[in-house]
């Protein structure tokens, strides 16, 4: 019994030593770029890293989101507007990050998107419904990652992709789950390729955040909109009862 207790204590000590060895000792001058800081998750992360002394560059989809974040952060935190569906917007942000890092490279890139997505059976949707999600939550994130990789390689930094676990459950049609599975695959491939350059790639599969839970009224309105635009043939194949249930 005493040997088992001693072994448990030694295991905890080893765990603490390993954990502490991976902590960043001096965050000053280390730049971290975070996407989607309008959301509760992105905003909270930006504030947390800012308080710990990192040089945070927070990308927001709206000017209001950027102003709200700056009002409760230090002067060292920078905000920038980003539209992940627009390559020109991505290019402007990459130029801004390059200028801010001033040759030091990028210590961290945290990719996080939780945009609206139509929730409906697949054959209720059109290709533009898929584009509205994938252009932002998959292709947009891939594009900005590719353009920031040189800065990550320069600093031997780390890339962290935040993925909502609900998107990994394929229970409904549309682009939401496709975007999450796509980011999983992209991250896994990049992790192997970037080892040579000392860049770490991680995935954090998080659960439901209070601010991120979709309102049932919004889902119902979206379903009604999609139902009303269906062709009579598709609508008849499902029947009125299907929609009401």
C-alpha positions as CSV (number, residue, x, y, z in Angstrom):
1,X,0.0,0.0,0.0
2,X,2.8,2.4,0.9
3,X,4.6,1.6,-2.3
4,X,1.4,2.3,-4.3
5,X,1.0,5.7,-2.5
6,X,4.6,6.6,-3.1
7,X,4.3,5.7,-6.8
8,X,1.2,7.9,-7.1
9,X,3.0,10.8,-5.5
10,X,6.0,10.4,-7.7
11,X,3.7,10.2,-10.8
12,X,2.0,13.5,-9.8
13,X,5.4,15.2,-9.2
14,X,6.6,14.0,-12.7
15,X,3.4,15.2,-14.2
16,X,3.7,18.7,-12.6
17,X,7.3,18.9,-13.7
18,X,6.5,18.1,-17.3
19,X,3.5,20.4,-17.3
20,X,5.5,23.3,-15.9
21,X,8.3,22.7,-18.3
22,X,5.9,23.5,-21.2
23,X,4.7,26.8,-19.7
24,X,5.8,30.0,-21.5
25,X,8.1,31.7,-19.0
26,X,8.4,35.1,-20.7
27,X,5.3,36.0,-22.8
28,X,6.5,39.6,-23.4
29,X,7.1,40.3,-27.1
30,X,5.4,37.1,-28.2
31,X,2.6,37.7,-30.7
32,X,-0.6,35.6,-30.8
33,X,-3.2,36.2,-33.5
34,X,-6.8,35.0,-32.8
35,X,-9.7,34.9,-35.3
36,X,-13.4,35.4,-34.5
37,X,-13.0,37.5,-31.4
38,X,-16.6,38.8,-31.6
39,X,-17.7,35.5,-30.1
40,X,-17.6,34.8,-26.4
41,X,-14.9,32.2,-26.8
42,X,-12.6,34.3,-28.9
43,X,-13.1,37.4,-26.8
44,X,-12.4,35.5,-23.5
45,X,-9.3,33.9,-24.9
46,X,-8.0,37.3,-26.2
47,X,-8.5,38.9,-22.8
48,X,-7.0,36.0,-20.9
49,X,-3.8,36.0,-23.1
50,X,-3.6,39.8,-22.9
51,X,-3.7,39.7,-19.1
52,X,-0.8,37.3,-19.1
53,X,1.4,39.6,-21.1
54,X,1.2,38.3,-24.6
55,X,1.0,40.7,-27.6
56,X,-2.5,39.8,-28.8
57,X,-3.8,40.6,-32.3
58,X,-7.6,40.0,-32.2
59,X,-9.5,39.7,-35.5
60,X,-13.2,40.7,-35.3
61,X,-15.9,40.5,-37.9
62,X,-17.3,43.9,-36.9
63,X,-15.9,47.2,-35.7
64,X,-18.3,47.1,-32.7
65,X,-16.7,43.8,-31.6
66,X,-13.2,45.2,-31.8
67,X,-14.2,48.3,-29.9
68,X,-15.8,46.3,-27.1
69,X,-12.7,44.1,-26.8
70,X,-10.3,47.1,-26.7
71,X,-12.4,48.8,-24.0
72,X,-11.7,45.9,-21.6
73,X,-8.1,45.1,-22.5
74,X,-4.7,46.6,-22.2
75,X,-3.2,49.1,-24.7
76,X,-1.0,46.4,-26.1
77,X,-3.9,44.4,-27.5
78,X,-4.6,45.2,-31.2
79,X,-7.8,44.6,-33.1
80,X,-8.3,44.2,-36.8
81,X,-11.4,43.7,-39.0
82,X,-11.4,40.3,-40.8
83,X,-13.9,38.8,-43.3
84,X,-12.7,35.3,-43.9
85,X,-14.9,35.0,-47.0
86,X,-12.9,37.8,-48.7
87,X,-9.3,37.2,-49.9
88,X,-8.6,40.9,-50.0
89,X,-9.6,41.2,-46.3
90,X,-7.4,38.3,-45.5
91,X,-4.4,39.9,-47.4
92,X,-4.9,43.2,-45.5
93,X,-4.9,41.3,-42.1
94,X,-1.8,39.3,-43.0
95,X,0.0,42.5,-43.9
96,X,-1.1,44.0,-40.6
97,X,0.1,41.0,-38.6
98,X,3.4,41.0,-40.5
99,X,4.0,44.6,-39.6
100,X,3.0,44.2,-36.0
101,X,5.4,41.2,-35.5
102,X,8.2,43.3,-36.9
103,X,10.4,40.4,-38.1
104,X,10.0,38.3,-34.9
105,X,7.5,35.9,-36.5
106,X,4.2,34.7,-35.0
107,X,4.3,32.8,-31.7
108,X,0.7,31.6,-32.0
109,X,-2.2,31.4,-34.3
110,X,-5.6,30.5,-32.8
111,X,-8.3,29.8,-35.4
112,X,-11.9,29.9,-34.2
113,X,-15.1,30.4,-36.2
114,X,-18.7,29.9,-35.3
115,X,-20.7,31.4,-38.1
116,X,-24.4,30.9,-38.8
117,X,-25.2,27.7,-40.8
118,X,-28.5,26.5,-42.3
119,X,-29.7,23.5,-40.5
120,X,-31.9,21.3,-42.7
121,X,-32.0,18.0,-44.7
122,X,-29.4,18.0,-47.4
123,X,-31.8,18.1,-50.3
124,X,-33.5,21.2,-49.0
125,X,-30.3,23.1,-49.6
126,X,-28.6,24.7,-52.5
127,X,-24.9,24.9,-53.3
128,X,-24.8,28.6,-52.1
129,X,-25.9,27.4,-48.6
130,X,-22.8,25.2,-48.5
131,X,-20.6,28.1,-49.8
132,X,-21.9,30.5,-47.1
133,X,-20.4,28.2,-44.4
134,X,-17.4,26.5,-46.1
135,X,-16.1,29.8,-47.6
136,X,-15.6,31.1,-44.0
137,X,-15.3,28.2,-41.6
138,X,-13.1,26.0,-43.8
139,X,-11.6,27.7,-46.9
140,X,-11.2,31.1,-45.2
141,X,-9.4,29.6,-42.2
142,X,-7.2,27.5,-44.5
143,X,-6.3,30.6,-46.6
144,X,-5.3,32.7,-43.7
145,X,-3.4,29.8,-42.2
146,X,-1.4,29.3,-45.4
147,X,-0.5,33.0,-45.6
148,X,0.6,33.1,-41.9
149,X,2.7,29.9,-42.0
150,X,5.9,31.7,-42.9
151,X,5.5,33.8,-39.7
152,X,4.8,30.7,-37.7
153,X,7.9,29.0,-39.1
154,X,10.0,32.0,-38.4
155,X,9.1,31.9,-34.7
156,X,8.8,28.1,-34.5
157,X,5.3,28.9,-33.2
158,X,2.2,26.9,-32.7
159,X,-1.2,26.7,-34.5
160,X,-4.3,25.9,-32.5
161,X,-7.6,25.1,-34.2
162,X,-10.6,25.4,-32.0
163,X,-13.4,23.0,-33.2
164,X,-16.8,22.7,-31.7
165,X,-17.4,19.0,-30.9
166,X,-21.1,19.3,-32.0
167,X,-19.8,19.8,-35.6
168,X,-18.2,16.3,-35.4
169,X,-21.6,14.7,-35.1
170,X,-23.0,14.2,-38.5
171,X,-26.7,14.4,-37.6
172,X,-27.9,17.2,-40.0
173,X,-27.2,18.3,-43.6
174,X,-25.3,21.5,-44.6
175,X,-21.8,22.7,-44.4
176,X,-21.3,23.0,-40.6
177,X,-20.1,19.4,-40.0
178,X,-18.2,19.4,-43.3
179,X,-16.2,22.5,-42.2
180,X,-15.4,21.0,-38.8
181,X,-14.3,17.6,-40.3
182,X,-12.3,19.5,-42.9
183,X,-10.4,21.5,-40.3
184,X,-9.7,18.2,-38.4
185,X,-8.1,16.7,-41.5
186,X,-6.3,19.9,-42.5
187,X,-4.8,20.1,-39.0
188,X,-3.7,16.5,-38.9
189,X,-1.9,16.8,-42.2
190,X,-0.3,20.1,-41.2
191,X,0.9,18.7,-37.9
192,X,3.0,16.1,-39.7
193,X,4.4,18.5,-42.3
194,X,5.3,21.3,-39.8
195,X,7.2,19.1,-37.4
196,X,10.3,19.6,-39.6
197,X,10.1,23.4,-39.0
198,X,9.5,23.2,-35.2
199,X,5.9,24.4,-35.6
200,X,3.3,22.7,-33.3
201,X,-0.2,22.1,-34.6
202,X,-3.0,21.3,-32.1
203,X,-6.8,20.7,-32.2
204,X,-8.9,21.7,-29.2
205,X,-12.4,20.1,-29.5
206,X,-14.5,22.1,-27.1
207,X,-18.1,21.6,-26.0
208,X,-21.1,23.9,-25.9
209,X,-20.5,27.4,-24.7
210,X,-23.5,29.3,-23.4
211,X,-23.2,32.1,-26.0
212,X,-22.7,29.6,-28.8
213,X,-25.9,27.6,-28.4
214,X,-28.2,28.3,-31.3
215,X,-31.6,29.6,-30.4
216,X,-34.4,27.2,-31.3
217,X,-36.5,30.1,-32.7
218,X,-33.7,30.9,-35.1
219,X,-33.5,27.3,-36.3
220,X,-37.3,27.2,-36.7
221,X,-37.4,30.4,-38.8
222,X,-34.5,29.0,-41.0
223,X,-36.3,25.7,-41.5
224,X,-39.5,27.6,-42.5
225,X,-37.6,29.7,-45.0
226,X,-36.0,26.7,-46.6
227,X,-39.3,24.8,-46.6
228,X,-41.1,27.6,-48.4
229,X,-38.5,27.7,-51.2
230,X,-38.6,24.0,-51.9
231,X,-40.0,22.7,-55.2
232,X,-43.4,21.1,-54.9
233,X,-41.9,17.7,-55.8
234,X,-39.4,17.8,-52.8
235,X,-42.0,19.2,-50.5
236,X,-44.5,16.5,-51.4
237,X,-41.9,13.8,-50.9
238,X,-41.5,14.8,-47.3
239,X,-45.0,15.8,-46.6
240,X,-46.4,18.5,-44.4
241,X,-46.3,16.2,-41.4
242,X,-42.5,15.9,-41.6
243,X,-42.0,19.7,-41.3
244,X,-44.5,20.0,-38.4
245,X,-42.7,17.3,-36.4
